[in-house]
Amino acid sequence: MRPPIMEEVEALRGINSVKVKEASEAGKKVVGMYCVFSPQEIALAADAIAVTLCGTKQEPIEDAEKHLPRNLCPLIKSSYGFAITDKCPYFYFSDVLLAETTCDGKKKMYELMGKIKPMHIMNLPQTSQGEDALEAWKNEMVKFKNYLEEKFQVEITEEKLKDAVKLMNRERRAMRKLHQLNAHKPAPLTGMDMMLAQWLKGFNIDKEAGIEIIERLIAQVEEQIEKGISPFTADTPRILLTGCPIGSGSEKVLKIIEEAGASVVALENCTGYKGLDVLVDEEKEPIQALAEKYLATPCSCMTPNNGRLDLIERMAKEYQVDGIVDLTWQACHTYNIESYTVRQFAKEKLNLPFIQIETDYSDSDAGQLKVRLEAFLETIK
């Protein structure tokens, strides 16, 4: 039932960790990034490699808690733990880091991380509405461009930016098409495989090769749809997972949902569909277009964040979902508070069952979560 090429997709994790080492040793510059707000296009236009940094595993959190408070978001602690233990090859080989002011916890953690590696911080407006916010974010794009030009002694031309925009749009289109295949009933891909394919794209050292493998995965999935092959049945409950980002090592809620007999057909979070929804306008001046695209990201750090409700509504209808699960990492205050709004919207506007799960990366509450999610799915069935 699983597309055979998924084994090749999973192997990218090990392959890319070797490739980033080889590229760095060959003199290629590497820019490490954490967030969906980070404009990879500017790094690519500087002839650098743009990579996502590690931050989805429990293992380095104990080391991070030697410097950071225990009651902090696990994503922040994991990211910092990987940094101070040198267990993330992408962090180790990064020449510079790109950080962003999405939340208070990250901002203060970046002060410590900035002592380890050269870091540029983009000051994200706290609202996506209005010309002032857009102009401020456009200025941040220019500052990042100037920083890389000076740091790497290169010129980032408009032509190079346009080429990078086209490349990243191609990647987004491929990932978006893959995700949208799960709108088919029954879904051809498990939520676990969809998550892996989406999450691993951030570690691709060779963007062209990454796009090519996703296109081959799409072809295999389309073939399975034609043959009526699916890991699920037409009656399997279809779940939209929203909330905080997840990746390999922090997928326990997704895994529990599917082991309980449901199909996670849509991942609205920023490691899923959220960053794919809006493309960069290739007809506009690239810095302006980049500012518009990235500022349109409907993250809970924005106020108001009506774009998230709009995206959830569109995805709930397109993917024919039967319920919504909202995942919140402990101490992620913006997503935790916003969950109330999402709950009201799901129940009153969409008429869909809703549950919020607040947890961390550890397995300490796995049994309790299993009971809660199984009970939630029973109400759907």
N, C-alpha and C positions, 0 to 999 in steps of 0.2 A: 504493500500500500504506500510505503514511503518512496518518493522519487529517488532513484538510485544516486543521482548527482548530489543529494544532500550529504553524503559521506565526503564528497569532494569539497563541498561548502564548509563543512566542519573542519576539514584539514587545513583550511586557510589560516586558522588561528596559529598553528605551529609554523606554517610556511611563511606567514608575514612577519613573525617574530625573528625569523632568520633573515628575511629580506631587509628589514629595517636596519639590522646590524650591518649587513653587506653594503647597503646604500650609504650609511653613515661613514663607514670605513673608506668608501670610495669618494668621500667629500661632499655627498649630497646633504643639504640642510634639511632638518626635520623640525616641524612646528607641532607641538603637542597641544591638544584641545580637549575640553571636557563637555562643552555644552552645545545644544542645538542652535543657540544664538551666535556661535562662532563662525565667521565667514571664511570657509575653507578656500573660496575662490581667490582671496587676496594672497594667501600663502602659496597656492598653486601658481599664481601669476608671478611670484617671486622665485619661481623655479625650485620651490621647496616641496617636501612631502608633508601633507597635512594628515595627522593621525589622531584618533580618539585615544585617550589615556584610560588606564585601568581604574575601576572603581566599583565593581559589582560583586566582589567576593568578601566573605566573612573573615578569611584567614588573617589579613593584615590589621584588622581592627584593634586587636589587643595591643599591638605596638603603637597604633595611633593614639590610644587612650592614655599613653604615658605623657602625651602633650595636650590632648584634647579632652573635654569633658565627656563622661560616659553618656549623658543624656543629650547627645547630639545626633543628627541625622546619620544613618549608617553609610549613606553614599559619600558624605563628606569625610567621615572617618576612614572608610575604605580607600578613598582616593589618596588621602594623606598618608595612610599606612603603607600603601604601595610605593609612595614617593620616598619615604624615609628608609625603607627596607631594600630598595633597588630590586624589587621582585617584578616590576613591570618593565619589559624591554623597551616599550615605546617611550616611557618616561626617561629611562636611562639614556637613550640615544637622541632625545629631543635636544635641539640647540636652544630653543626658546619655548616658553609656555604662553598660551593665550588664555587669560582668565576673564571672567565677566561678573558683574555685580548683580546677580539674579537674586541672591538672598543674603541675609546677614551672616549666617553661619559660614557660607563659602567665602564671603569677603574677608572675614577675620582669619579663616584657615589659610587663605591665599597670602596673608602677611607672613605666615610661617613658611609656607612653601616657597615663597619668593626668595628666601634666603638660601635655597638649595639650587635653583636654576634661574637664569634670566627670565623675567616675566613681564608681559605687557597686559594691562588690565583695561578692558573696555567698559566704560560707565554706561550701563543700560538704563534708559529712561524707565520710570515706573508706570508709564502709561503708553499705549500704542496709538492714542488718539491725539489729533491736532498737529499742526505744522511745526510747532516748537519741538515736540518730541521727535518728529522725523528729522528735523534739521540737526538736533543734538546727536542723534544716532548716525546721521551721515557724517558729521564731524568726527565721530569715533572711528568710523571706517577709514577716513583720511588719516587719522593719527596712527592707526594700525599699519596702514600702507607705508607711511613715512618711517615708522619704527623698523619695519622689515627691510626697507630700502637702505637705511643707515646701518642696521645690524649685519645684513648680508652683503652690503656693497653692490646692490643691483638696482636696476631701474624697472619699476612696475609700470609698463605702458598701458594705455587704454586697449590696445590690440591684445596684449597678453591677458588682461582682465576679461575681455570679451570671449577669448578662447576658453578661459577657465570657467566662465559662466556657462558656456555651451556644454562643456564636459560635465559639470555638476548637474545641469538640467537633464542630461542624458541619464546620469545615474539615478536621479530622482524619478524620472519617467519609468525606468526599468523597475525600480523598487515599488513604485506606485502601482504599476501593472500587476506585479506579483501579488501585492497585498489585495488588490481588487479582485483577483481570481477567487478569493475566499467568499466573495458575495454569492458565488454559486451555491446551490443547495442540493446535496450536502457539501460542506466545505472540502476541497481537495487536499488542503494542508492542515496539519495540526497547528495549534497556536504555538507550541514549542518550536516546531520547525520554522514557522514564520518569524518568531522572535529571533532565532539564531541567525537566519538569513539577513534580517534587518540590522541586528546588533553587530554582526561581524563585518558589515560593509565599512564601518568606521575605521577598521584596522587595515584596510586594503592599501598596500604600498603602491600598487599599480592600478590606477583607477580603470584603465581600459580593460585590463584582465578581469577586474571585479565585475564590470558591466557585462562582459562576455559570459561569465559563468552564471550570472543571474538570468541572462537571456536564455541560456540553455536550460536552466531550472524552470523558467516559464514555459518553454516548449514541452518539457516533460510533464509538467502539471496540466497543461492544456490537453496533452494526449491522454492523461488519466481521466480528465473530465469527459472527453469523447467516449472513452471506454466504460464510463460509469464507475470508475474506481475511486473509493474514498475510505478513509479510516473511520468515517461516521455514517449514520443512516439519516434519512430525511427527517426523522423524528428526534434526532439528538438536539437537546437544548443549545441554542446559539447565544454566546455571551460576548458582549463588548467589554473589554478591559480598558479602563481609563485610569488616570492618576499619575503617580510618579514613574520615572523610567526604570526599566529592568534590563538585565542582561544575564549572561551565563554566570551562575553563582547566586543570583538574586531572583530566580524564577519560581520560587517555591509556591507562591499563590497560583500562578498560571498552571504549574504542574498539578497541584491539588485539584483545581477545577476540572482539568481534563481527566485525571484519574478517577474523579467522582462521576464521570460519564457525560460531561458536557463538551462542547466544542467552542474554543475561544476563536471566533472568526475574525475579530477586529481588535487591533491594538491602537488605541487613540493616543497613547502617551508619546513622549518625544523621542523614545527609541523605536517607535513604531511609525504611525502614519502622520503624526503632527508636523514633522519637518518636511514632509513630502507634498503636503496639500497645496502649497503655493510655490510656483516656480519663479525664477528671476526673469524679469522682462528683458528679453534679448535685444529689443529695439531701442531701449533707453540708454542713456549714459550709464556705464556700469556701476559706479559708486552710488549714484542715486537709486538705481534698480536694486542693488544689494541691500541698501538701507531699507527700502520699502518691503522687500521680501522677508528679511529677518525680523523686522519690527512687527510684522503681521503674525508672528508665532504666538498662538493663544496659550501662553504659560500663566500659571497661577500667580506668578510674581507681578503680573500686570494688573492694574486696577483702573476701570472695570475690566473684566475678562469675558465679555459676552461672546467673543469668537470661539471659546471652548464649547459653549452651549450650542452654538451653531454647528460646529464640527461634529459634536456628539449626535445631534439630531440628524444630520445628513448621513452619518455612518450607521446609525441605528436603523434608518429606513433602507439604505442601500444594501446592508448586510443582513437585513431581516432578523434582527436580534430579538431574543426572548427575555433578556435581562441584562443589567449593567452591574459590573463589579468595579468599585472605585478603590484602588490601592494607594495607601498613604504610608510613607515611611515615618517612623516615630520621630518626632521633633521637626517634621516638615510643616511648619505652621501655616504657610500659604495654602497648600493643598488640603490640609486638615480643616481649615476654616471654610474653604471653598466647597468642601464636600457637602455642606448643608445646602448650598445653592444648587449643586448638581442633583442632590437627592430630590429636592422639591421639583426641579425641572423634569427629572425622569418620571416621577410619579404623576405630576399634574399635567404636564404638557405631552409627554410621550406615553404615559400610561404603561410604564414598564417597571417590573420588579427591580429593586436596587438594594445593594448592600455595600457598606464601606468596610474595608479591612485595613486596620492600622497595625503595622508590624515592623520588624527589622530584618536583617539578613540571616539571623541565626535560625536553627530548627527547633528552638526551645518551645515554641508555641504551635508546632506543626499539627499536633494532635487536636488541639483546640480549634485551629483553623479548619481542619478537615471536618469536624462536627458542624461548625457554623456554615461552611460552604455546602456541605451535603444537605443540610436542612433548607438552605436557600434554594438549591436546585430542586428539592422536592416540591417546593411551592410553585415552581415553574412547571414541573411535569404534571 
